[in-house]
Each structure stands twice: as C-alpha cells, then as structure tokens.
Amino acid sequence: MAHVETYRLRDGSKRYRARWEGPDGRGRSRTFLLKKDADRFVLEQQRRVSLGALYQAPPETLGEFAAGWLDRYALRVRPSTLARVRQVLPHLDVFVRVALDEIHPAAVEDHVAALARRAPRQAELALRVLKQLLANAKERGHLVDEGVFRVKAPRRDQPEMRFLGWDEVEELAANTVAPYGNLVQLAALTGLRQGELFALRDRDIDLDSMTIQVEHGAYQGEFVPVKTRASRRRVDLSSTAAHVLRRQLLARKPNERGLVFPSARGEILNDDNFRHRVFRPAVRRTKLAGFRFHDLRHTYAALMIAAGAHPKYLQAQMGHSSIRVTLDLYGHLFPDANRGVLDALDALTAPSTPHRANAPKITPKEKVPVSRDFKDGSDGTRTRDLRRDRPAF
C-alpha cells in the first residue's frame, strides 16, 4: 500500500517520502518538501490502483507533461543524450499548449513534413522525442491518440561514408596542428570515437600488452561513462598504433588528469574548438571536402577489413552492440567473403577431390551388386516393391 514516511536531513530539515508499488510490482519512492504534496501524491497512487485499467490521469498539456518527463528522463540517459533532447524540444513548441489527448496524427505529420523541408535530421529527432513523450504519458494513464505512433518520419538521405587510404591519413595528420596529428592517426588505427580519444588517460593504456581500455568518453569538459556495455571494451593496438601513442606521450603537455590528448591548458579538449580550430582547417588544407572526424572510425574499419579482420573481431574492437550493426555498416567491404565460399564449393565438387577419387567406379556394362532386399535372384535393377514387406494386420 502507498504511504508517506517522514525523515530528517543532516541540517535538521524535514522531508517526506511517498512509497508505493508500481504496476510491475516493484517498490518505488518519491520525495517531497511538503507533507500535503506527499499525501496528495499517495492518494493519487491509491486511486490509480483501485481503478486499474479504468484509471485516467488528470488532463495535461504537452508542455506541462514534458517538464516532469525531462526530470525522469535525465535519470536514465547520458548528459549528451539529455542535451540533444533539450535541443530538439523547441521544434515541438507548436504542441506545447495542446492537451495530450488532442495531439492528432494529421497535425503531427504536417508539422514534421514542414520541418523536414529545412532540417530533415531535426524532423526525425523531433518525431522520435514526441513519440517517447506520448508513450510515457500513456503508461502514466493519459489518453493519447494511438495514430501518432504510426506516423513515419520523411525519408532522409544518410550521410555518405568516407574511407581514406593510409597515405591520405598521413597527409591529413601532417596538415593538422601539432601534436593533434597523432590524434588523427590514432583514430584511424584504433577506431576510437572522438569523445573516447578526448577522455583517454594514462591509466587506460597498457603498452606492455598493447591494449587500450575504453571506459569513458568526454562531454563538455567532463568524463562520462561510455554509452553501452559493448562500448566498454579493450582495444588491441598494432605496432604502428603503439608507436603513434608513444610519440604522443612524449609530445603532450603535462597535465594533472593524465590526459593523452589534453588542450593547451591541460584540460579535456572542447569539441567545438577542436572541430573549428584544428580539424576543419586540416581537412581544407588536405582538400578532403566534407570529411568528418567520425569518418576516421569508418577508415579504421576499412583498413581492418582489408587486412583480413573477421567481422566478429571487428565488432569487438569497435564496440558495436551486435554483429548485425557491423555487417549492416561494413558488409559491403567484404567483397571476397562470398567468393571464398564459392571457391570452397568448387573444390568440394571437383572430380579430383578425395571423396570422389576413392569412390568405386561402376561401368555401364557391370551389374549392380545383388542386394539382400531382393530374394528372387534379380540383379537389383528392378524397383523394390515396398508392399511386399508391409506387415499384415
């Protein structure tokens, strides 16, 4: 049953904790400054339990619901994901004063289509966030129009993958302000994401075993956990990658955090500053129009495949959540994989293979050996009559 508990903080002030059991049977709690708010919340939970499927939450507009949803969402996602959602929410301002049950598919589809004409990616993200909001509202007892969940985002052309040869990587690194040319080369030799490289520290490197342990990324000057369990990984280093890393450890500016690629002040690199002041000028000097830092990760995949890496090993190195992601992204770079299967099939079916060469040869004039299946003295060329052996009932 839902109830309210009173407790005190270290400074002596009171707080009120409402405890209740959710629909999944798990105990939950929420803290309030005022007892009347906690009591009101407990009564609402008891009402929800008593009504069951008939429960309907009090009416709210999208803007009112979104404020509480963001607070709950912030507890489940990384800061970068939360920041991205906050950037997308202004695209839903047209629905802010609209009641949740009055957001209809036609209005959503028209708004997303209009947004897609000027910002296709933002339209896709806005529709995704709106669906997340309404799905959570439905779980909490609000009436929503189910048709909104069937609205599809307009087709958007995916950015083209770019792959560099190693000579192009070296040229790009040479055109990058020192010592960040080492960062460019290490990205193409390890497949580490930009944030993972910015957060790389001495404690993550083991040059004796030639590995890097990836556990953190960087966001707005702070360390953040990597996004998924698969992203938390151990990356093997080639001899070339280890050489680049040793060179960077000698060239870097000393810093208290032990960062491998610190800023000029010894802090974590700022994404915008690095992009505008370091990487894009290097791209222009190398004449690689439109090349992104993330394309160095694609370049690593292409180099590994060309070197003969197995897809499963590549998945582990890059931190993909499944082999399907790896093959969906880079399957077209395995041109000889199917050819090898067909070559093996040809080898198995060739006349010179051992299982064919050792088989007994029967010339057309020879008779098939007599089988005990036939007791009439036949030479075995007649089709066997199965009815003869059928048991009598």
C-alpha positions as CSV (number, residue, x, y, z in Angstrom):
1,M,0.0,0.0,0.0
2,A,1.1,3.6,-0.7
3,H,2.2,5.6,2.4
4,V,4.2,8.6,3.5
5,E,7.4,8.4,5.6
6,T,9.0,11.4,7.4
7,Y,12.8,11.7,7.8
8,R,15.3,14.5,8.5
9,L,18.3,15.7,6.7
10,R,21.7,16.4,8.4
11,D,20.7,20.1,8.8
12,G,17.6,19.0,10.7
13,S,15.0,19.9,8.0
14,K,12.2,17.5,7.3
15,R,11.4,15.6,4.1
16,Y,8.5,13.4,3.2
17,R,9.0,10.3,1.2
18,A,6.0,8.7,-0.6
19,R,6.3,5.0,-1.1
20,W,4.2,2.9,-3.4
21,E,4.2,-0.2,-5.6
22,G,4.3,0.2,-9.3
23,P,2.3,-1.7,-12.0
24,D,5.3,-4.1,-12.4
25,G,5.2,-5.0,-8.6
26,R,8.4,-3.1,-7.8
27,G,8.6,-0.7,-4.9
28,R,9.1,3.0,-5.8
29,S,9.5,6.2,-3.9
30,R,9.4,10.0,-4.4
31,T,10.5,12.8,-2.1
32,F,8.5,16.0,-1.3
33,L,9.3,19.1,0.6
34,L,5.7,19.5,1.9
35,K,3.6,16.8,3.6
36,K,0.4,17.9,1.8
37,D,2.1,17.3,-1.5
38,A,3.2,13.8,-0.5
39,D,-0.3,13.0,0.8
40,R,-1.9,14.2,-2.4
41,F,0.5,12.1,-4.4
42,V,-0.2,8.9,-2.3
43,L,-3.9,9.4,-2.7
44,E,-3.4,9.6,-6.5
45,Q,-1.5,6.4,-6.5
46,Q,-4.2,4.6,-4.4
47,R,-6.8,5.9,-6.8
48,R,-4.8,4.6,-9.8
49,V,-4.6,1.1,-8.2
50,S,-8.3,1.0,-7.3
51,L,-9.4,2.0,-10.9
52,G,-6.9,-0.3,-12.6
53,A,-7.4,-0.2,-16.4
54,L,-10.1,2.5,-15.9
55,Y,-7.6,4.9,-14.4
56,Q,-7.2,8.2,-16.3
57,A,-4.6,10.7,-15.3
58,P,-5.6,14.4,-14.9
59,P,-5.5,16.3,-18.2
60,E,-2.2,18.0,-19.1
61,T,-0.8,19.9,-22.0
62,L,2.3,18.6,-23.7
63,G,4.4,21.4,-22.2
64,E,3.2,20.6,-18.6
65,F,3.9,16.9,-19.1
66,A,7.3,17.4,-20.8
67,A,8.7,19.3,-17.7
68,G,8.2,16.3,-15.4
69,W,9.2,13.8,-18.2
70,L,12.6,15.6,-18.6
71,D,13.3,15.2,-14.9
72,R,12.7,11.5,-15.1
73,Y,14.4,11.1,-18.4
74,A,17.6,12.7,-17.0
75,L,18.0,9.9,-14.5
76,R,18.2,7.2,-17.3
77,V,20.4,8.7,-20.0
78,R,23.8,10.3,-20.5
79,P,24.2,14.1,-20.3
80,S,24.9,14.3,-24.0
81,T,21.6,12.5,-24.8
82,L,19.7,14.8,-22.5
83,A,21.3,17.8,-24.0
84,R,20.3,16.6,-27.5
85,V,16.7,16.1,-26.4
86,R,16.6,19.6,-24.9
87,Q,17.8,21.0,-28.3
88,V,15.1,19.1,-30.1
89,L,12.1,20.1,-27.8
90,P,11.8,23.7,-29.3
91,H,10.8,22.0,-32.6
92,L,7.7,20.8,-30.7
93,D,6.6,24.2,-29.4
94,V,3.6,24.2,-31.7
95,F,2.1,21.4,-29.4
96,V,3.2,22.9,-26.1
97,R,-0.2,24.3,-25.2
98,V,-2.1,21.4,-26.7
99,A,-3.7,18.8,-24.4
100,L,-2.1,15.3,-24.7
101,D,-5.3,13.7,-26.0
102,E,-5.7,16.4,-28.6
103,I,-2.4,15.8,-30.4
104,H,-3.7,14.1,-33.6
105,P,-1.7,12.2,-36.3
106,A,-2.6,14.6,-39.1
107,A,-1.2,17.6,-37.3
108,V,1.9,15.8,-36.3
109,E,2.6,14.5,-39.8
110,D,2.1,18.0,-41.3
111,H,4.4,19.6,-38.8
112,V,7.1,17.0,-39.2
113,A,6.9,17.3,-43.0
114,A,7.2,21.1,-42.9
115,L,10.2,20.8,-40.6
116,A,11.8,18.1,-42.8
117,R,11.9,20.5,-45.7
118,R,14.5,22.7,-44.0
119,A,16.0,20.3,-41.4
120,P,15.5,16.6,-42.2
121,R,17.5,15.3,-39.3
122,Q,15.8,17.6,-36.8
123,A,12.4,16.4,-38.1
124,E,13.3,12.8,-37.5
125,L,14.5,13.5,-33.9
126,A,11.5,15.7,-33.1
127,L,9.1,12.9,-34.1
128,R,11.1,10.4,-32.1
129,V,11.1,12.6,-28.9
130,L,7.3,13.3,-29.3
131,K,6.6,9.5,-29.5
132,Q,8.7,9.0,-26.4
133,L,6.8,11.6,-24.6
134,L,3.4,10.3,-25.6
135,A,4.4,6.7,-24.9
136,N,5.3,7.7,-21.3
137,A,2.1,9.7,-21.0
138,K,0.1,6.6,-22.0
139,E,2.0,4.5,-19.4
140,R,1.1,7.0,-16.7
141,G,-2.6,6.9,-17.5
142,H,-3.2,9.7,-20.1
143,L,-5.3,9.3,-23.1
144,V,-3.3,9.6,-26.3
145,D,-4.1,9.2,-30.0
146,E,-2.5,5.8,-31.0
147,G,-2.3,7.0,-34.6
148,V,0.6,9.3,-33.7
149,F,2.8,6.2,-33.1
150,R,2.2,5.2,-36.7
151,V,3.4,8.5,-38.2
152,K,6.7,7.9,-40.1
153,A,9.5,10.3,-40.5
154,P,10.2,11.6,-44.0
155,R,12.9,9.8,-45.9
156,R,16.3,11.3,-45.3
157,D,19.5,10.7,-47.2
158,Q,22.1,9.1,-45.0
159,P,25.5,10.9,-45.0
160,E,28.0,9.1,-47.2
161,M,30.7,7.1,-45.5
162,R,34.2,8.2,-46.4
163,F,37.2,5.9,-46.3
164,L,40.8,7.1,-46.5
165,G,43.8,5.2,-47.6
166,W,46.7,5.2,-45.1
167,D,48.7,7.6,-47.3
168,E,45.7,10.1,-47.1
169,V,45.5,9.6,-43.3
170,E,49.2,10.5,-43.0
171,E,48.7,13.6,-45.2
172,L,45.7,14.7,-43.1
173,A,47.8,14.2,-39.9
174,A,50.7,16.2,-41.4
175,N,48.3,19.1,-42.1
176,T,46.9,19.0,-38.5
177,V,48.3,21.4,-35.9
178,A,50.9,19.6,-33.7
179,P,50.5,17.4,-31.7
180,Y,47.0,16.6,-32.8
181,G,48.2,14.9,-36.0
182,N,48.9,11.9,-33.6
183,L,45.2,12.0,-32.6
184,V,44.2,11.8,-36.2
185,Q,46.4,8.8,-36.8
186,L,45.4,7.0,-33.6
187,A,41.7,7.4,-34.6
188,A,42.3,5.7,-37.9
189,L,44.4,3.0,-36.2
190,T,42.0,2.1,-33.3
191,G,38.5,3.1,-34.3
192,L,38.1,5.1,-31.1
193,R,35.3,7.7,-31.2
194,Q,36.3,11.4,-30.8
195,G,35.0,11.6,-27.2
196,E,36.8,8.3,-26.3
197,L,40.1,9.8,-27.5
198,F,39.5,13.1,-25.7
199,A,38.9,11.1,-22.5
200,L,41.9,8.8,-22.9
201,R,44.3,8.8,-19.9
202,D,47.5,7.1,-18.9
203,R,45.6,4.7,-16.7
204,D,43.7,3.4,-19.8
205,I,46.9,2.4,-21.6
206,D,48.9,-0.8,-21.3
207,L,51.8,-0.7,-23.8
208,D,53.2,-3.9,-22.4
209,S,50.1,-5.9,-23.5
210,M,49.5,-3.4,-26.4
211,T,45.9,-2.6,-25.4
212,I,43.7,0.4,-24.6
213,Q,40.8,0.0,-22.1
214,V,37.9,2.2,-23.1
215,E,35.6,3.1,-20.2
216,H,34.9,6.8,-20.6
217,G,34.0,9.5,-23.1
218,A,34.2,13.2,-22.8
219,Y,31.3,15.7,-22.8
220,Q,31.5,19.4,-22.1
221,G,34.8,19.1,-20.4
222,E,33.9,16.2,-18.1
223,F,34.3,12.4,-18.1
224,V,31.2,10.5,-18.8
225,P,30.6,6.7,-19.0
226,V,30.5,5.2,-22.5
227,K,27.1,4.8,-23.9
228,T,26.6,1.0,-23.9
229,R,28.0,-2.1,-22.3
230,A,29.6,-3.1,-25.7
231,S,31.3,0.3,-25.9
232,R,33.2,-0.6,-22.6
233,R,35.9,-2.6,-24.3
234,R,39.6,-3.5,-24.6
235,V,41.1,-2.4,-28.0
236,D,44.2,-4.1,-29.3
237,L,47.0,-2.0,-30.6
238,S,49.0,-2.6,-33.7
239,S,52.8,-1.8,-33.6
240,T,52.1,1.3,-35.7
241,A,49.4,2.4,-33.2
242,A,51.6,1.8,-30.2
243,H,54.4,3.8,-31.9
244,V,52.0,6.8,-32.5
245,L,50.8,6.6,-28.9
246,R,54.4,6.6,-27.5
247,R,55.2,9.6,-29.7
248,Q,52.1,11.4,-28.3
249,L,53.0,10.6,-24.7
250,L,56.4,12.4,-25.3
251,A,54.9,15.3,-27.1
252,R,51.9,16.1,-24.9
253,K,51.7,18.9,-22.4
254,P,51.9,17.6,-18.8
255,N,48.6,17.7,-17.0
256,E,47.1,16.6,-13.7
257,R,44.5,14.4,-15.1
258,G,46.9,12.3,-17.1
259,L,45.2,13.1,-20.4
260,V,46.8,11.7,-23.5
261,F,45.4,14.5,-25.7
262,P,45.0,17.5,-23.4
263,S,44.1,21.0,-24.5
264,A,46.6,23.8,-24.4
265,R,45.5,24.4,-20.8
266,G,45.9,20.8,-19.8
267,E,42.1,20.2,-19.8
268,I,39.8,17.9,-21.8
269,L,39.5,19.1,-25.4
270,N,36.4,21.1,-26.3
271,D,34.5,19.5,-29.2
272,D,33.6,22.8,-30.9
273,N,37.0,24.3,-30.5
274,F,38.8,21.2,-31.8
275,R,36.4,21.0,-34.8
276,H,36.6,24.6,-35.9
277,R,40.2,25.5,-35.0
278,V,42.1,22.2,-35.6
279,F,40.2,19.6,-37.6
280,R,38.3,21.5,-40.3
281,P,41.4,23.7,-41.2
282,A,43.4,20.4,-41.6
283,V,40.6,19.0,-43.8
284,R,40.6,22.1,-46.0
285,R,44.4,22.0,-46.4
286,T,44.2,18.3,-47.4
287,K,41.4,19.1,-49.8
288,L,39.0,16.5,-48.3
289,A,35.8,18.5,-48.6
290,G,33.0,17.3,-46.3
291,F,35.3,14.8,-44.4
292,R,34.2,14.4,-40.7
293,F,36.2,13.2,-37.8
294,H,33.8,10.2,-37.4
295,D,34.9,9.1,-40.9
296,L,38.3,8.2,-39.4
297,R,36.4,5.5,-37.5
298,H,35.0,4.2,-40.8
299,T,38.5,4.4,-42.2
300,Y,39.7,2.1,-39.4
301,A,37.0,-0.4,-40.3
302,A,38.0,-0.4,-43.9
303,L,41.7,-0.8,-43.1
304,M,40.9,-3.7,-40.7
305,I,38.8,-5.5,-43.3
306,A,41.5,-5.0,-46.0
307,A,43.9,-6.6,-43.5
308,G,41.6,-9.6,-43.2
309,A,39.9,-8.9,-39.9
310,H,37.0,-11.3,-39.0
311,P,33.6,-9.4,-38.6
312,K,33.3,-10.6,-35.0
313,Y,36.7,-9.3,-34.1
314,L,35.9,-6.0,-35.8
315,Q,32.7,-5.8,-33.8
316,A,34.5,-6.2,-30.5
317,Q,37.2,-3.7,-31.5
318,M,34.7,-1.0,-32.5
319,G,32.3,-1.6,-29.6
320,H,29.2,-2.4,-31.7
321,S,26.3,-3.8,-29.8
322,S,25.9,-6.7,-32.2
323,I,27.4,-8.3,-35.2
324,R,24.4,-7.1,-37.2
325,V,25.4,-3.5,-36.7
326,T,28.9,-4.2,-38.0
327,L,27.7,-6.1,-41.1
328,D,25.0,-3.5,-41.8
329,L,27.6,-0.8,-41.8
330,Y,30.5,-2.5,-43.4
331,G,29.2,-5.7,-45.0
332,H,29.8,-4.3,-48.5
333,L,33.5,-4.0,-47.7
334,F,33.9,-7.8,-47.6
335,P,33.9,-8.4,-51.4
336,D,35.8,-11.6,-51.3
337,A,33.9,-13.3,-48.5
338,N,31.3,-14.9,-50.7
339,R,33.8,-15.6,-53.4
340,G,35.7,-17.7,-50.9
341,V,32.6,-19.8,-50.1
342,L,32.0,-20.5,-53.8
343,D,35.7,-21.4,-54.3
344,A,35.4,-23.9,-51.5
345,L,32.2,-25.3,-53.0
346,D,34.0,-25.8,-56.3
347,A,36.8,-27.6,-54.5
348,L,34.3,-29.9,-52.8
349,T,32.6,-30.8,-56.1
350,A,35.7,-31.1,-58.3
351,P,36.4,-34.7,-59.7
352,S,39.8,-34.7,-58.2
353,T,38.6,-34.4,-54.6
354,P,39.4,-37.4,-52.3
355,H,35.8,-38.4,-51.7
356,R,35.2,-38.7,-55.4
357,A,38.6,-40.2,-56.3
358,N,38.2,-43.1,-53.8
359,A,34.7,-43.9,-54.7
360,P,34.2,-47.3,-56.5
361,K,33.8,-46.9,-60.3
362,I,30.9,-48.8,-62.0
363,T,30.9,-49.1,-65.7
364,P,27.6,-49.2,-67.6
365,K,28.2,-52.9,-68.5
366,E,28.6,-54.0,-64.9
367,K,25.6,-55.1,-62.9
368,V,24.6,-53.6,-59.6
369,P,25.6,-55.9,-56.8
370,V,22.8,-58.1,-55.6
371,S,21.1,-56.8,-52.5
372,R,19.5,-58.9,-49.8
373,D,16.5,-56.7,-50.3
374,F,15.7,-58.8,-53.3
375,K,15.2,-62.6,-52.8
376,D,14.0,-63.5,-56.3
377,G,17.5,-63.6,-57.9
378,S,17.1,-60.3,-59.6
379,D,20.2,-58.3,-60.4
380,G,18.8,-55.4,-58.5
381,T,17.8,-53.2,-61.4
382,R,14.1,-53.5,-60.7
383,T,12.4,-51.1,-58.3
384,R,11.7,-52.6,-55.0
385,D,8.0,-53.3,-54.1
386,L,7.6,-51.9,-50.6
387,R,4.2,-53.5,-50.2
388,R,5.8,-56.9,-50.0
389,D,7.5,-56.0,-46.7
390,R,4.4,-54.4,-45.2
391,P,3.4,-56.2,-42.0
392,A,0.0,-57.8,-42.0
393,F,-2.6,-56.5,-39.6
